[in-house]
């Protein structure tokens, strides 16, 4: 049941099995690439997703005992398989259902925000399985506890009836009948499971994303890191992708705005530690309603006035009604974009990039006139229009 690995027919452009971490600045489209590129040919049933966070533990990943109560209020405990064990069981079932490894369907475990959880603690002993041989199987096996093995078998739709296991007869002898018609090989799934061991099979891949700018992230040691392939997603990734914009013109204007903002950050943030991790991706916030029109204060004022007038007007004709609706939608789009711009992008600059020194922001807004101070974040958002105009007209020094 083994074969040499190669370019996967379903994992677009990747060699199976893949163990890859996509990393980069916020908003660069890491998750977008995972789902739109690597997973686009994978059956939805063969994708297991999870998100790491500070409270995510080994029990969430492998499995844990949870209390359940029946209608009478009686409490019992049941072992619930975690995301990893579910993915492993699915990969095993696919392998057992196929004639050979090459025809086996790929299964992918997707982990978002890998470094927001304590990955070393979450993986625990599973870390041992990340080393792979040329045929795609793990180099080393891992012993499961009895409860973990039973949970794996249950996920594989194999029910264990302990009452029918004869005294003194090894459990695996009883389980052999559950895998009728299978011709075992050295690393075959059934032999591993029957003996309470697991390995990662060739068609089980793990794709993860991590945001390098997070301040409250967990450290990943070099031993953990070297067991992965790493893919850097630059800030200009998907530069021509207008999926989230209404039209190409608006996307182009937004792209220019972000390019100018990053040029400003690289020039004015040379003294900031890890400034590369604080650059802005095109998808940091949803592509805007219209960055060009938003930066025009007069147009904003006119649009808001017109929207209010239209909203209160009594539209007697269909044309007027449509105009009212369009104007209100336009004003709503501006309000939403302004809120996202201030609460996400501008706050990120204020709180994470220039947290210690606001002078670069002041100089961006008002030039060398340092008599104007930005004491509070409210002072900064009061100049949102000036900020957008300054970024749009920024010339890299």
N, C-alpha and C positions, 0 to 999 in steps of 0.2 A: 504493500500500500504506500510505497514511497516512490518519488520521482524527483528529478532535478528541478529546482525552482526556475522561474523565468518570468517574463513580462506577463502579468495577469490579463486575462481576456476581459475581465469585468472591472478590476481596479485600474481605472484609466491611467496608463503610463507608469504604473508602479510595478516593481518586482514583488511577487507574492512569495512568502508572507511579508507584509510591510509592518515595520515598527517605526513609525515616523512621528516626529514632533514638529509642528508648524509654529514658528515663533516670529514675533515682530512687534512693532508699535501698535497702539490701540487704533482700531478702525481700518486696518489694512486689508481686511477680507480673509482672515485665516479660516474661520468657520465656513465662510462662503466658498472658498476653494475646496475644502473637504467635501461639502455636500454637493456643490455644483459640478465638480470635476471628478474627484476620486470615487464618489459614491453614486454617480449618476446611472451606472449600469448594475448596481447591486440591488437585489430584491429587498424590499422594505422589511420583510420578515427576517432577513439575515443581518440587520443592522441593530446593534444594541447601543444605546446612548446613555451617557451619564455626565454629570458636571461635578468636579471636585470643589469643595469648599472647606472652611476650617472645621466644620462639624462632621464632615464625611470621614468614615472610619473603615478599618479593615472589614468589619462586619457588614458594612454596606456594599463592599466590593466582592468579598467571597461569599458571605452568608452569615446569618445570626439567628438565634432563638428569639421568637416573638410570642407574647402571650395572646391567646385567643379564648373567647368565652362562648359557650353555647347558649341556647334559649333558656336553659335552666340556671344560667349564671355560673356554671362550673368552668373553671379556668384550666386550660391545657396549654402546653408550650409546643410550638412547631418551628422547625428550622426552615427559614426562608432563604432561598438562594439569592445571592447578590448579582450584580451586573456581570462580573467576570465569570462566575459559574454558569450563568445563563448563556453567555456567549460561547463558553467552552462546550457546554452540552449541545448547543445548536450545531457547532462545528463538528462534533463527534457524530451526531445523527446524520448530518449531510454526508460525512465520510462513509458511514456504515451503509447509507442508502445508495451510494454510487459504486460503480465497478472498480474505479481506481482513483488515485489522488487527482490526476489531471482533470477528470470530469466532475470533481467535487465543486459545489457552489461555494464561493467565498463568503465568509462571515467576517464582519468588521465590528470591533468594539471601539466606539468613538468616545473620547474623554475630552470635554471642553474644560478650559481653565485649570490645566494640570497642576500649575504651581500655586493655586489658591488653597490646595489641600496639602497635607504632609504626605507627599507621594511615597516616600520610603516606608512610612508606617502603614499607609493604605495598601501598598503592594505586599508588604510583609514577606512571607516565604515565597510568594508568587514571583518575586524578584529572581529566584533561582531558575525560572522557566524562560527568561528573556533571552538567554544564550541559545542560538539556533544552529543546527547543522546545515550542510549544503542542501539536504533534502527537505528542509523546512521544519522538521521536528525539533523540539527542544533538545538541547544537548544533555540535559539531566532531567530525571523525573522527580516528582514530589509526592511524598506520602500524604494521603488524606486521612483525616479522622473518620471514624465509622459514620458519624452524623453527616459529615461533608460528602462522603461517598454516597450515602443514601439519597442526599439531596440532589447530587449529580445524576444518579440513576433515575430519580423521579422526573427531573427536567428532561431526561432522555426517554421518558415514557416507559420506564422499566420499573414495575412495582415489586418490592421485596416482601414476600410473605414469610416472616421469620418462624411462624408456627409450623411451616412445612419443611423447615431445615432440620434434617436429622441430627440427633446428638452425635457429636464427634465428627460430623462431616463438614469440611471447610465450606464457608459461605460461597466461595468462588465456584465450587463444584455444583452447587445448587443454581447459581446464576448462569452457568454455561448453557443451560437450556433456554435461557432468554435470548441468546444470540445464535439461534439455530441457522445453519446454512452459510455461516461465515467461515472463511478459511483464514486463520490467523497468520500473521507474519510477526517479525521481531518487534516492531514498534506499533503493532496494530492496536486500535482503540480498545477492542474488547479485552485483550490480554491485560492492558494497563488497568482498565476499570475493575476487572475481576480481582485484581491483586491490590486494589486500593491505591493505585498510583495514577498520576496524570502527567501528560506532556502537552505542550501547545502543538496542535497539528499544523500541517503546511498551509491550510487554507483559512487559518484564523489570523487576521491582521489586527493591529492596534494603531489607531490614528489619534493623535492628541494635539491640542492647541494650547498655547500659553502666551500671555501678554507680558512682555518684558518690562513694561513701565510700572507695574504694580509695586507699591511701596510695602504693603503688608503681605508679602509672599513668603512661601517656605523655601528654604535652601534645598537644592538638589545636589547630592554629592557626585563626584566624577564617576564613581563605579556605576551609579544609576544612569548617568547621562550617556556613557559610552555604549550602552546597549541599545541605543536608538539611532536612527538616521535623523538628521536635523535639516529642516528646510526653512530658510529665512524668507519672509514675505516682506518686501520693501514697501515704503510708503506710496510708491507709484504703481503698485500692483493693481491690475484691472483698471488702468488709467482711462481706457476707452470704453469701459463698461457703464452703460447708462441705464441699467436695470431699475434703479431707484429714482430716476429723474423723469420728468414729463417729456422732455425732448432733449435732443443732442446739444442745443444751444445752451440750455440751462446747465447741463452737465459740464460743458466746456468752461463756462463761467465759474462754476464751483471748483473745478479742477485748478483753474488759474488762481483762484482765491487761496486754496490749500497750498499750492506750490509756493505762492508768495509768503504765506504764513510760515511754512517750513524754512524758507530762505531766511526769514527774519529770526526764527529760532536758532538756526545754525550760526548766524552772524552774531546775534546778541547773547547767545547762551553758551559761548565757548568756555566760560568758567563754571558751567553747571555740570555736575557729575552725571555721566551717562546721558548726555543730551540726545543721543541717537534714539534712546528708548522713549523719549518724550516728543518725538515728531508725530505729526498728525496724519492718519490715513484718510483716504477719500470717503470711507464709510464710518468715520467717527460718529457722525450724526447722519440721519437720513438725508439724502441729497435734497437740496433746498427747493423752495418754491421759485425763487429767482434772486440770486445774490446781487445781481446788477441793479435790479429795481429797488431792492431793499436798501441799498447803500445810498439811494437818492432820497434825501430827507424831504424835499418838496413833493416828490412823487408819493412818498409815504403819507404825508399829511393830506394830500389831495385824495388819495385812495381811501384813507380812513374816513374822511369827510363824506366822500361819495357813498361809501358803504353804509354809513350811518343814515344818510339821507335816503338811500335806496331801501334800506331795511324798514324805514318808517313810512315810506311812500305807499300809496294805494295803487297797485299796478292794475290798470284797467284793460290793458291789452297783453296778449301773449308775449309780444316783443319786450314790453316793459318788465313783465314778470321774469323772463329769462335774463334780462339785463340785471335785475335785482339779485337773482340767484347767483349769477356769475360774480357780481361785485362782492356779495357777502362771502362766497366761497373764496374769492381772492383775498379778502381781508382776514378770513379765518386762517388761510394758509400762511399769511404773513405772521399772524399772532402765534401760531404753532411754531413756525421756524424761529421767530424771535426768542421764544421761550427755550427752545432747544439750544440755540446759539449761546444764550446767556447761562443757562443752568448746566450745560454740559461742556461746550467748548471753552467759553470764557472762564468758567469756574475751574476747569482743568488747568488753564494757563495761570490763573490767579493762585490756586491752591497747591498745584503739583510742580509747575515749571518755575515760576517766579515767586515762590513762597517766601523767600528771604530778601529779595530785592526787587521792588516794583519799578525801579528807574527805567529799565528797557521799555516797559509798557507805557510809562509817562512820555518818554521820548518818541515812541511810536505815535502816540495820540497828538502831542502838542509840540513836537520838535525839541529843541534845546531849552524851552521855557520850563524850568523845573520849579517855578513858583506854584504851578498847579500840582496838587498832591492827590494821590489815590490812597486815602486812608482806609476806606472800607470797600468791600466788594460792591456795595451799592453805588459808590462813586464810579466804579468801573462800568457797571451796567448802565449807568446814566449816560454813558458815552458810547453806547452800542453802535449807533450809526457812524460816529466818528471812527470807531475801531474798524468797522467793515471798510469804510472809505480809505483809511490809512493802509490797511493790508492790501487792498486792491491796487493801490498806487505805490506800494513799497518797491524800492529799487535796492537790490543787494549791493552792499558796500564792497 
